[in-house]
Amino acid sequence: MKSTTPFGQLPLMTVDGKQYAQSGAMLQFAGKLSGLLPKDPYKALRVDEAVGLDEDLRGKIRPSICRAGP
């Protein structure tokens, strides 16, 4: 399926027949639609910090739980 996606990556989200990629962008979109993303720029910055930290930690942990297949 990856070969048919906009950037050759998953996850993928389809909204109104259009495809979107990049989990951070999808997370921002969902936060805005749901009203969970703070309107205050400083509070929104804190949310972005937490999301970035999560991405950093996953990047560090991933090699220990994922291995390349033969």
mmCIF file of the N, C-alpha and C atoms, coordinates in Angstrom:
data_MODEL
# 
_entry.id   MODEL 
# 
loop_
_atom_site.group_PDB 
_atom_site.id 
_atom_site.type_symbol 
_atom_site.label_atom_id 
_atom_site.label_alt_id 
_atom_site.label_comp_id 
_atom_site.label_asym_id 
_atom_site.label_entity_id 
_atom_site.label_seq_id 
_atom_site.pdbx_PDB_ins_code 
_atom_site.Cartn_x 
_atom_site.Cartn_y 
_atom_site.Cartn_z 
_atom_site.occupancy 
_atom_site.B_iso_or_equiv 
_atom_site.pdbx_formal_charge 
_atom_site.auth_seq_id 
_atom_site.auth_comp_id 
_atom_site.auth_asym_id 
_atom_site.auth_atom_id 
_atom_site.pdbx_PDB_model_num 
ATOM 1   N N  . MET A 1 1  ? 0.825   -1.202  0.000  1.00 0.00 ? 1  MET A N  1 
ATOM 2   C CA . MET A 1 1  ? 0.000   0.000   0.000  1.00 0.00 ? 1  MET A CA 1 
ATOM 3   C C  . MET A 1 1  ? 0.866   1.262   0.000  1.00 0.00 ? 1  MET A C  1 
ATOM 4   N N  . LYS A 1 2  ? 2.052   1.193   0.629  1.00 0.00 ? 2  LYS A N  1 
ATOM 5   C CA . LYS A 1 2  ? 2.895   2.380   0.734  1.00 0.00 ? 2  LYS A CA 1 
ATOM 6   C C  . LYS A 1 2  ? 3.214   2.990   -0.629 1.00 0.00 ? 2  LYS A C  1 
ATOM 7   N N  . SER A 1 3  ? 3.349   2.163   -1.644 1.00 0.00 ? 3  SER A N  1 
ATOM 8   C CA . SER A 1 3  ? 3.707   2.682   -2.967 1.00 0.00 ? 3  SER A CA 1 
ATOM 9   C C  . SER A 1 3  ? 2.605   3.548   -3.576 1.00 0.00 ? 3  SER A C  1 
ATOM 10  N N  . THR A 1 4  ? 1.393   3.482   -3.029 1.00 0.00 ? 4  THR A N  1 
ATOM 11  C CA . THR A 1 4  ? 0.283   4.276   -3.562 1.00 0.00 ? 4  THR A CA 1 
ATOM 12  C C  . THR A 1 4  ? 0.009   5.539   -2.749 1.00 0.00 ? 4  THR A C  1 
ATOM 13  N N  . THR A 1 5  ? 0.799   5.753   -1.694 1.00 0.00 ? 5  THR A N  1 
ATOM 14  C CA . THR A 1 5  ? 0.547   6.900   -0.826 1.00 0.00 ? 5  THR A CA 1 
ATOM 15  C C  . THR A 1 5  ? 1.351   8.122   -1.282 1.00 0.00 ? 5  THR A C  1 
ATOM 16  N N  . PRO A 1 6  ? 0.950   9.331   -0.846 1.00 0.00 ? 6  PRO A N  1 
ATOM 17  C CA . PRO A 1 6  ? 1.616   10.547  -1.305 1.00 0.00 ? 6  PRO A CA 1 
ATOM 18  C C  . PRO A 1 6  ? 3.134   10.570  -1.083 1.00 0.00 ? 6  PRO A C  1 
ATOM 19  N N  . PHE A 1 7  ? 3.601   10.050  0.037  1.00 0.00 ? 7  PHE A N  1 
ATOM 20  C CA . PHE A 1 7  ? 5.036   10.090  0.336  1.00 0.00 ? 7  PHE A CA 1 
ATOM 21  C C  . PHE A 1 7  ? 5.622   8.698   0.515  1.00 0.00 ? 7  PHE A C  1 
ATOM 22  N N  . GLY A 1 8  ? 4.869   7.675   0.116  1.00 0.00 ? 8  GLY A N  1 
ATOM 23  C CA . GLY A 1 8  ? 5.340   6.311   0.282  1.00 0.00 ? 8  GLY A CA 1 
ATOM 24  C C  . GLY A 1 8  ? 5.390   5.878   1.730  1.00 0.00 ? 8  GLY A C  1 
ATOM 25  N N  . GLN A 1 9  ? 4.519   6.482   2.554  1.00 0.00 ? 9  GLN A N  1 
ATOM 26  C CA . GLN A 1 9  ? 4.530   6.203   3.990  1.00 0.00 ? 9  GLN A CA 1 
ATOM 27  C C  . GLN A 1 9  ? 3.111   5.987   4.505  1.00 0.00 ? 9  GLN A C  1 
ATOM 28  N N  . LEU A 1 10 ? 3.044   5.337   5.643  1.00 0.00 ? 10 LEU A N  1 
ATOM 29  C CA . LEU A 1 10 ? 1.806   5.220   6.403  1.00 0.00 ? 10 LEU A CA 1 
ATOM 30  C C  . LEU A 1 10 ? 2.079   5.843   7.759  1.00 0.00 ? 10 LEU A C  1 
ATOM 31  N N  . PRO A 1 11 ? 1.115   6.350   8.477  1.00 0.00 ? 11 PRO A N  1 
ATOM 32  C CA . PRO A 1 11 ? -0.312  6.262   8.247  1.00 0.00 ? 11 PRO A CA 1 
ATOM 33  C C  . PRO A 1 11 ? -0.791  7.210   7.162  1.00 0.00 ? 11 PRO A C  1 
ATOM 34  N N  . LEU A 1 12 ? -2.016  6.962   6.753  1.00 0.00 ? 12 LEU A N  1 
ATOM 35  C CA . LEU A 1 12 ? -2.661  7.732   5.708  1.00 0.00 ? 12 LEU A CA 1 
ATOM 36  C C  . LEU A 1 12 ? -4.082  8.035   6.150  1.00 0.00 ? 12 LEU A C  1 
ATOM 37  N N  . MET A 1 13 ? -4.550  9.222   5.861  1.00 0.00 ? 13 MET A N  1 
ATOM 38  C CA . MET A 1 13 ? -5.901  9.614   6.241  1.00 0.00 ? 13 MET A CA 1 
ATOM 39  C C  . MET A 1 13 ? -6.613  10.134  4.996  1.00 0.00 ? 13 MET A C  1 
ATOM 40  N N  . THR A 1 14 ? -7.849  9.740   4.826  1.00 0.00 ? 14 THR A N  1 
ATOM 41  C CA . THR A 1 14 ? -8.653  10.225  3.707  1.00 0.00 ? 14 THR A CA 1 
ATOM 42  C C  . THR A 1 14 ? -9.791  11.071  4.253  1.00 0.00 ? 14 THR A C  1 
ATOM 43  N N  . VAL A 1 15 ? -9.885  12.302  3.772  1.00 0.00 ? 15 VAL A N  1 
ATOM 44  C CA . VAL A 1 15 ? -10.942 13.226  4.180  1.00 0.00 ? 15 VAL A CA 1 
ATOM 45  C C  . VAL A 1 15 ? -11.555 13.802  2.920  1.00 0.00 ? 15 VAL A C  1 
ATOM 46  N N  . ASP A 1 16 ? -12.852 13.662  2.777  1.00 0.00 ? 16 ASP A N  1 
ATOM 47  C CA . ASP A 1 16 ? -13.572 14.177  1.607  1.00 0.00 ? 16 ASP A CA 1 
ATOM 48  C C  . ASP A 1 16 ? -12.926 13.717  0.310  1.00 0.00 ? 16 ASP A C  1 
ATOM 49  N N  . GLY A 1 17 ? -12.481 12.455  0.275  1.00 0.00 ? 17 GLY A N  1 
ATOM 50  C CA . GLY A 1 17 ? -11.909 11.874  -0.936 1.00 0.00 ? 17 GLY A CA 1 
ATOM 51  C C  . GLY A 1 17 ? -10.468 12.248  -1.227 1.00 0.00 ? 17 GLY A C  1 
ATOM 52  N N  . LYS A 1 18 ? -9.850  13.045  -0.374 1.00 0.00 ? 18 LYS A N  1 
ATOM 53  C CA . LYS A 1 18 ? -8.453  13.432  -0.566 1.00 0.00 ? 18 LYS A CA 1 
ATOM 54  C C  . LYS A 1 18 ? -7.586  12.741  0.482  1.00 0.00 ? 18 LYS A C  1 
ATOM 55  N N  . GLN A 1 19 ? -6.391  12.316  0.064  1.00 0.00 ? 19 GLN A N  1 
ATOM 56  C CA . GLN A 1 19 ? -5.480  11.628  0.962  1.00 0.00 ? 19 GLN A CA 1 
ATOM 57  C C  . GLN A 1 19 ? -4.481  12.597  1.592  1.00 0.00 ? 19 GLN A C  1 
ATOM 58  N N  . TYR A 1 20 ? -4.214  12.345  2.872  1.00 0.00 ? 20 TYR A N  1 
ATOM 59  C CA . TYR A 1 20 ? -3.258  13.150  3.612  1.00 0.00 ? 20 TYR A CA 1 
ATOM 60  C C  . TYR A 1 20 ? -2.328  12.213  4.379  1.00 0.00 ? 20 TYR A C  1 
ATOM 61  N N  . ALA A 1 21 ? -1.080  12.615  4.494  1.00 0.00 ? 21 ALA A N  1 
ATOM 62  C CA . ALA A 1 21 ? -0.087  11.816  5.201  1.00 0.00 ? 21 ALA A CA 1 
ATOM 63  C C  . ALA A 1 21 ? 0.563   12.661  6.290  1.00 0.00 ? 21 ALA A C  1 
ATOM 64  N N  . GLN A 1 22 ? 1.508   12.066  6.970  1.00 0.00 ? 22 GLN A N  1 
ATOM 65  C CA . GLN A 1 22 ? 2.271   12.679  8.056  1.00 0.00 ? 22 GLN A CA 1 
ATOM 66  C C  . GLN A 1 22 ? 1.429   12.750  9.332  1.00 0.00 ? 22 GLN A C  1 
ATOM 67  N N  . SER A 1 23 ? 1.790   11.913  10.281 1.00 0.00 ? 23 SER A N  1 
ATOM 68  C CA . SER A 1 23 ? 1.005   11.776  11.507 1.00 0.00 ? 23 SER A CA 1 
ATOM 69  C C  . SER A 1 23 ? 0.902   13.085  12.294 1.00 0.00 ? 23 SER A C  1 
ATOM 70  N N  . GLY A 1 24 ? 1.965   13.890  12.298 1.00 0.00 ? 24 GLY A N  1 
ATOM 71  C CA . GLY A 1 24 ? 1.895   15.171  13.008 1.00 0.00 ? 24 GLY A CA 1 
ATOM 72  C C  . GLY A 1 24 ? 0.849   16.096  12.413 1.00 0.00 ? 24 GLY A C  1 
ATOM 73  N N  . ALA A 1 25 ? 0.769   16.133  11.102 1.00 0.00 ? 25 ALA A N  1 
ATOM 74  C CA . ALA A 1 25 ? -0.226  16.971  10.430 1.00 0.00 ? 25 ALA A CA 1 
ATOM 75  C C  . ALA A 1 25 ? -1.635  16.462  10.725 1.00 0.00 ? 25 ALA A C  1 
ATOM 76  N N  . MET A 1 26 ? -1.790  15.144  10.732 1.00 0.00 ? 26 MET A N  1 
ATOM 77  C CA . MET A 1 26 ? -3.108  14.563  11.028 1.00 0.00 ? 26 MET A CA 1 
ATOM 78  C C  . MET A 1 26 ? -3.507  14.853  12.468 1.00 0.00 ? 26 MET A C  1 
ATOM 79  N N  . LEU A 1 27 ? -2.537  14.784  13.381 1.00 0.00 ? 27 LEU A N  1 
ATOM 80  C CA . LEU A 1 27 ? -2.803  15.070  14.785 1.00 0.00 ? 27 LEU A CA 1 
ATOM 81  C C  . LEU A 1 27 ? -3.237  16.524  14.975 1.00 0.00 ? 27 LEU A C  1 
ATOM 82  N N  . GLN A 1 28 ? -2.556  17.449  14.324 1.00 0.00 ? 28 GLN A N  1 
ATOM 83  C CA . GLN A 1 28 ? -2.935  18.868  14.385 1.00 0.00 ? 28 GLN A CA 1 
ATOM 84  C C  . GLN A 1 28 ? -4.349  19.074  13.836 1.00 0.00 ? 28 GLN A C  1 
ATOM 85  N N  . PHE A 1 29 ? -4.645  18.430  12.712 1.00 0.00 ? 29 PHE A N  1 
ATOM 86  C CA . PHE A 1 29 ? -5.960  18.536  12.077 1.00 0.00 ? 29 PHE A CA 1 
ATOM 87  C C  . PHE A 1 29 ? -7.053  18.065  13.037 1.00 0.00 ? 29 PHE A C  1 
ATOM 88  N N  . ALA A 1 30 ? -6.839  16.890  13.632 1.00 0.00 ? 30 ALA A N  1 
ATOM 89  C CA . ALA A 1 30 ? -7.823  16.342  14.565 1.00 0.00 ? 30 ALA A CA 1 
ATOM 90  C C  . ALA A 1 30 ? -7.980  17.250  15.784 1.00 0.00 ? 30 ALA A C  1 
ATOM 91  N N  . GLY A 1 31 ? -6.875  17.792  16.273 1.00 0.00 ? 31 GLY A N  1 
ATOM 92  C CA . GLY A 1 31 ? -6.940  18.691  17.417 1.00 0.00 ? 31 GLY A CA 1 
ATOM 93  C C  . GLY A 1 31 ? -7.728  19.951  17.120 1.00 0.00 ? 31 GLY A C  1 
ATOM 94  N N  . LYS A 1 32 ? -7.553  20.491  15.927 1.00 0.00 ? 32 LYS A N  1 
ATOM 95  C CA . LYS A 1 32 ? -8.283  21.700  15.541 1.00 0.00 ? 32 LYS A CA 1 
ATOM 96  C C  . LYS A 1 32 ? -9.762  21.408  15.361 1.00 0.00 ? 32 LYS A C  1 
ATOM 97  N N  . LEU A 1 33 ? -10.091 20.302  14.684 1.00 0.00 ? 33 LEU A N  1 
ATOM 98  C CA . LEU A 1 33 ? -11.498 19.955  14.460 1.00 0.00 ? 33 LEU A CA 1 
ATOM 99  C C  . LEU A 1 33 ? -12.237 19.684  15.764 1.00 0.00 ? 33 LEU A C  1 
ATOM 100 N N  . SER A 1 34 ? -11.549 19.043  16.707 1.00 0.00 ? 34 SER A N  1 
ATOM 101 C CA . SER A 1 34 ? -12.195 18.654  17.961 1.00 0.00 ? 34 SER A CA 1 
ATOM 102 C C  . SER A 1 34 ? -12.211 19.781  18.993 1.00 0.00 ? 34 SER A C  1 
ATOM 103 N N  . GLY A 1 35 ? -11.459 20.834  18.730 1.00 0.00 ? 35 GLY A N  1 
ATOM 104 C CA . GLY A 1 35 ? -11.376 21.915  19.696 1.00 0.00 ? 35 GLY A CA 1 
ATOM 105 C C  . GLY A 1 35 ? -10.411 21.607  20.843 1.00 0.00 ? 35 GLY A C  1 
ATOM 106 N N  . LEU A 1 36 ? -9.617  20.528  20.709 1.00 0.00 ? 36 LEU A N  1 
ATOM 107 C CA . LEU A 1 36 ? -8.677  20.151  21.766 1.00 0.00 ? 36 LEU A CA 1 
ATOM 108 C C  . LEU A 1 36 ? -7.338  20.861  21.652 1.00 0.00 ? 36 LEU A C  1 
ATOM 109 N N  . LEU A 1 37 ? -7.050  21.461  20.513 1.00 0.00 ? 37 LEU A N  1 
ATOM 110 C CA . LEU A 1 37 ? -5.802  22.200  20.355 1.00 0.00 ? 37 LEU A CA 1 
ATOM 111 C C  . LEU A 1 37 ? -6.010  23.598  20.937 1.00 0.00 ? 37 LEU A C  1 
ATOM 112 N N  . PRO A 1 38 ? -5.194  23.981  21.885 1.00 0.00 ? 38 PRO A N  1 
ATOM 113 C CA . PRO A 1 38 ? -5.390  25.291  22.514 1.00 0.00 ? 38 PRO A CA 1 
ATOM 114 C C  . PRO A 1 38 ? -5.256  26.446  21.514 1.00 0.00 ? 38 PRO A C  1 
ATOM 115 N N  . LYS A 1 39 ? -6.078  27.452  21.693 1.00 0.00 ? 39 LYS A N  1 
ATOM 116 C CA . LYS A 1 39 ? -5.973  28.649  20.848 1.00 0.00 ? 39 LYS A CA 1 
ATOM 117 C C  . LYS A 1 39 ? -4.839  29.551  21.335 1.00 0.00 ? 39 LYS A C  1 
ATOM 118 N N  . ASP A 1 40 ? -4.547  29.488  22.616 1.00 0.00 ? 40 ASP A N  1 
ATOM 119 C CA . ASP A 1 40 ? -3.442  30.258  23.170 1.00 0.00 ? 40 ASP A CA 1 
ATOM 120 C C  . ASP A 1 40 ? -2.134  29.704  22.608 1.00 0.00 ? 40 ASP A C  1 
ATOM 121 N N  . PRO A 1 41 ? -1.334  30.543  21.947 1.00 0.00 ? 41 PRO A N  1 
ATOM 122 C CA . PRO A 1 41 ? -0.125  30.038  21.297 1.00 0.00 ? 41 PRO A CA 1 
ATOM 123 C C  . PRO A 1 41 ? 0.891   29.415  22.254 1.00 0.00 ? 41 PRO A C  1 
ATOM 124 N N  . TYR A 1 42 ? 0.937   29.877  23.494 1.00 0.00 ? 42 TYR A N  1 
ATOM 125 C CA . TYR A 1 42 ? 1.880   29.310  24.454 1.00 0.00 ? 42 TYR A CA 1 
ATOM 126 C C  . TYR A 1 42 ? 1.428   27.916  24.919 1.00 0.00 ? 42 TYR A C  1 
ATOM 127 N N  . LYS A 1 43 ? 0.120   27.767  25.103 1.00 0.00 ? 43 LYS A N  1 
ATOM 128 C CA . LYS A 1 43 ? -0.401  26.447  25.462 1.00 0.00 ? 43 LYS A CA 1 
ATOM 129 C C  . LYS A 1 43 ? -0.256  25.487  24.278 1.00 0.00 ? 43 LYS A C  1 
ATOM 130 N N  . ALA A 1 44 ? -0.484  25.982  23.070 1.00 0.00 ? 44 ALA A N  1 
ATOM 131 C CA . ALA A 1 44 ? -0.309  25.151  21.871 1.00 0.00 ? 44 ALA A CA 1 
ATOM 132 C C  . ALA A 1 44 ? 1.152   24.728  21.726 1.00 0.00 ? 44 ALA A C  1 
ATOM 133 N N  . LEU A 1 45 ? 2.068   25.606  22.087 1.00 0.00 ? 45 LEU A N  1 
ATOM 134 C CA . LEU A 1 45 ? 3.487   25.284  22.054 1.00 0.00 ? 45 LEU A CA 1 
ATOM 135 C C  . LEU A 1 45 ? 3.797   24.127  22.992 1.00 0.00 ? 45 LEU A C  1 
ATOM 136 N N  . ARG A 1 46 ? 3.180   24.116  24.165 1.00 0.00 ? 46 ARG A N  1 
ATOM 137 C CA . ARG A 1 46 ? 3.377   23.016  25.116 1.00 0.00 ? 46 ARG A CA 1 
ATOM 138 C C  . ARG A 1 46 ? 2.875   21.693  24.532 1.00 0.00 ? 46 ARG A C  1 
ATOM 139 N N  . VAL A 1 47 ? 1.743   21.734  23.849 1.00 0.00 ? 47 VAL A N  1 
ATOM 140 C CA . VAL A 1 47 ? 1.217   20.534  23.198 1.00 0.00 ? 47 VAL A CA 1 
ATOM 141 C C  . VAL A 1 47 ? 2.207   20.054  22.141 1.00 0.00 ? 47 VAL A C  1 
ATOM 142 N N  . ASP A 1 48 ? 2.711   20.972  21.327 1.00 0.00 ? 48 ASP A N  1 
ATOM 143 C CA . ASP A 1 48 ? 3.677   20.613  20.289 1.00 0.00 ? 48 ASP A CA 1 
ATOM 144 C C  . ASP A 1 48 ? 4.962   20.043  20.901 1.00 0.00 ? 48 ASP A C  1 
ATOM 145 N N  . GLU A 1 49 ? 5.363   20.573  22.043 1.00 0.00 ? 49 GLU A N  1 
ATOM 146 C CA . GLU A 1 49 ? 6.532   20.041  22.752 1.00 0.00 ? 49 GLU A CA 1 
ATOM 147 C C  . GLU A 1 49 ? 6.303   18.576  23.128 1.00 0.00 ? 49 GLU A C  1 
ATOM 148 N N  . ALA A 1 50 ? 5.143   18.295  23.679 1.00 0.00 ? 50 ALA A N  1 
ATOM 149 C CA . ALA A 1 50 ? 4.832   16.927  24.106 1.00 0.00 ? 50 ALA A CA 1 
ATOM 150 C C  . ALA A 1 50 ? 4.797   15.978  22.916 1.00 0.00 ? 50 ALA A C  1 
ATOM 151 N N  . VAL A 1 51 ? 4.210   16.419  21.820 1.00 0.00 ? 51 VAL A N  1 
ATOM 152 C CA . VAL A 1 51 ? 4.156   15.592  20.614 1.00 0.00 ? 51 VAL A CA 1 
ATOM 153 C C  . VAL A 1 51 ? 5.566   15.351  20.086 1.00 0.00 ? 51 VAL A C  1 
ATOM 154 N N  . GLY A 1 52 ? 6.390   16.378  20.064 1.00 0.00 ? 52 GLY A N  1 
ATOM 155 C CA . GLY A 1 52 ? 7.768   16.236  19.604 1.00 0.00 ? 52 GLY A CA 1 
ATOM 156 C C  . GLY A 1 52 ? 8.571   15.301  20.488 1.00 0.00 ? 52 GLY A C  1 
ATOM 157 N N  . LEU A 1 53 ? 8.379   15.398  21.792 1.00 0.00 ? 53 LEU A N  1 
ATOM 158 C CA . LEU A 1 53 ? 9.069   14.507  22.720 1.00 0.00 ? 53 LEU A CA 1 
ATOM 159 C C  . LEU A 1 53 ? 8.663   13.060  22.466 1.00 0.00 ? 53 LEU A C  1 
ATOM 160 N N  . ASP A 1 54 ? 7.376   12.838  22.249 1.00 0.00 ? 54 ASP A N  1 
ATOM 161 C CA . ASP A 1 54 ? 6.894   11.496  21.945 1.00 0.00 ? 54 ASP A CA 1 
ATOM 162 C C  . ASP A 1 54 ? 7.566   10.953  20.682 1.00 0.00 ? 54 ASP A C  1 
ATOM 163 N N  . GLU A 1 55 ? 7.656   11.779  19.653 1.00 0.00 ? 55 GLU A N  1 
ATOM 164 C CA . GLU A 1 55 ? 8.312   11.355  18.408 1.00 0.00 ? 55 GLU A CA 1 
ATOM 165 C C  . GLU A 1 55 ? 9.786   11.029  18.649 1.00 0.00 ? 55 GLU A C  1 
ATOM 166 N N  . ASP A 1 56 ? 10.469  11.859  19.435 1.00 0.00 ? 56 ASP A N  1 
ATOM 167 C CA . ASP A 1 56 ? 11.878  11.618  19.747 1.00 0.00 ? 56 ASP A CA 1 
ATOM 168 C C  . ASP A 1 56 ? 12.062  10.295  20.494 1.00 0.00 ? 56 ASP A C  1 
ATOM 169 N N  . LEU A 1 57 ? 11.227  10.066  21.497 1.00 0.00 ? 57 LEU A N  1 
ATOM 170 C CA . LEU A 1 57 ? 11.336  8.837   22.287 1.00 0.00 ? 57 LEU A CA 1 
ATOM 171 C C  . LEU A 1 57 ? 11.055  7.608   21.437 1.00 0.00 ? 57 LEU A C  1 
ATOM 172 N N  . ARG A 1 58 ? 10.047  7.691   20.587 1.00 0.00 ? 58 ARG A N  1 
ATOM 173 C CA . ARG A 1 58 ? 9.746   6.556   19.704 1.00 0.00 ? 58 ARG A CA 1 
ATOM 174 C C  . ARG A 1 58 ? 10.913  6.267   18.776 1.00 0.00 ? 58 ARG A C  1 
ATOM 175 N N  . GLY A 1 59 ? 11.566  7.309   18.297 1.00 0.00 ? 59 GLY A N  1 
ATOM 176 C CA . GLY A 1 59 ? 12.722  7.132   17.426 1.00 0.00 ? 59 GLY A CA 1 
ATOM 177 C C  . GLY A 1 59 ? 13.871  6.432   18.131 1.00 0.00 ? 59 GLY A C  1 
ATOM 178 N N  . LYS A 1 60 ? 14.048  6.726   19.414 1.00 0.00 ? 60 LYS A N  1 
ATOM 179 C CA . LYS A 1 60 ? 15.111  6.091   20.196 1.00 0.00 ? 60 LYS A CA 1 
ATOM 180 C C  . LYS A 1 60 ? 14.774  4.639   20.538 1.00 0.00 ? 60 LYS A C  1 
ATOM 181 N N  . ILE A 1 61 ? 13.509  4.379   20.825 1.00 0.00 ? 61 ILE A N  1 
ATOM 182 C CA . ILE A 1 61 ? 13.087  3.046   21.233 1.00 0.00 ? 61 ILE A CA 1 
ATOM 183 C C  . ILE A 1 61 ? 12.934  2.101   20.041 1.00 0.00 ? 61 ILE A C  1 
ATOM 184 N N  . ARG A 1 62 ? 12.503  2.647   18.909 1.00 0.00 ? 62 ARG A N  1 
ATOM 185 C CA . ARG A 1 62 ? 12.185  1.817   17.735 1.00 0.00 ? 62 ARG A CA 1 
ATOM 186 C C  . ARG A 1 62 ? 13.260  0.784   17.385 1.00 0.00 ? 62 ARG A C  1 
ATOM 187 N N  . PRO A 1 63 ? 14.543  1.136   17.362 1.00 0.00 ? 63 PRO A N  1 
ATOM 188 C CA . PRO A 1 63 ? 15.548  0.132   17.004 1.00 0.00 ? 63 PRO A CA 1 
ATOM 189 C C  . PRO A 1 63 ? 15.578  -1.083  17.940 1.00 0.00 ? 63 PRO A C  1 
ATOM 190 N N  . SER A 1 64 ? 15.173  -0.884  19.186 1.00 0.00 ? 64 SER A N  1 
ATOM 191 C CA . SER A 1 64 ? 15.210  -2.000  20.129 1.00 0.00 ? 64 SER A CA 1 
ATOM 192 C C  . SER A 1 64 ? 14.005  -2.928  20.001 1.00 0.00 ? 64 SER A C  1 
ATOM 193 N N  . ILE A 1 65 ? 12.950  -2.475  19.323 1.00 0.00 ? 65 ILE A N  1 
ATOM 194 C CA . ILE A 1 65 ? 11.764  -3.330  19.199 1.00 0.00 ? 65 ILE A CA 1 
ATOM 195 C C  . ILE A 1 65 ? 11.498  -3.743  17.750 1.00 0.00 ? 65 ILE A C  1 
ATOM 196 N N  . CYS A 1 66 ? 12.155  -3.102  16.821 1.00 0.00 ? 66 CYS A N  1 
ATOM 197 C CA . CYS A 1 66 ? 11.975  -3.434  15.414 1.00 0.00 ? 66 CYS A CA 1 
ATOM 198 C C  . CYS A 1 66 ? 13.285  -3.987  14.882 1.00 0.00 ? 66 CYS A C  1 
ATOM 199 N N  . ARG A 1 67 ? 13.185  -5.029  14.154 1.00 0.00 ? 67 ARG A N  1 
ATOM 200 C CA . ARG A 1 67 ? 14.409  -5.546  13.542 1.00 0.00 ? 67 ARG A CA 1 
ATOM 201 C C  . ARG A 1 67 ? 14.143  -5.775  12.067 1.00 0.00 ? 67 ARG A C  1 
ATOM 202 N N  . ALA A 1 68 ? 15.159  -5.633  11.310 1.00 0.00 ? 68 ALA A N  1 
ATOM 203 C CA . ALA A 1 68 ? 15.043  -5.853  9.859  1.00 0.00 ? 68 ALA A CA 1 
ATOM 204 C C  . ALA A 1 68 ? 14.886  -7.337  9.612  1.00 0.00 ? 68 ALA A C  1 
ATOM 205 N N  . GLY A 1 69 ? 13.994  -7.665  8.738  1.00 0.00 ? 69 GLY A N  1 
ATOM 206 C CA . GLY A 1 69 ? 13.784  -9.068  8.381  1.00 0.00 ? 69 GLY A CA 1 
ATOM 207 C C  . GLY A 1 69 ? 14.859  -9.557  7.434  1.00 0.00 ? 69 GLY A C  1 
ATOM 208 N N  . PRO A 1 70 ? 14.938  -10.879 7.279  1.00 0.00 ? 70 PRO A N  1 
ATOM 209 C CA . PRO A 1 70 ? 15.968  -11.448 6.379  1.00 0.00 ? 70 PRO A CA 1 
ATOM 210 C C  . PRO A 1 70 ? 15.750  -11.067 4.940  1.00 0.00 ? 70 PRO A C  1 
# 
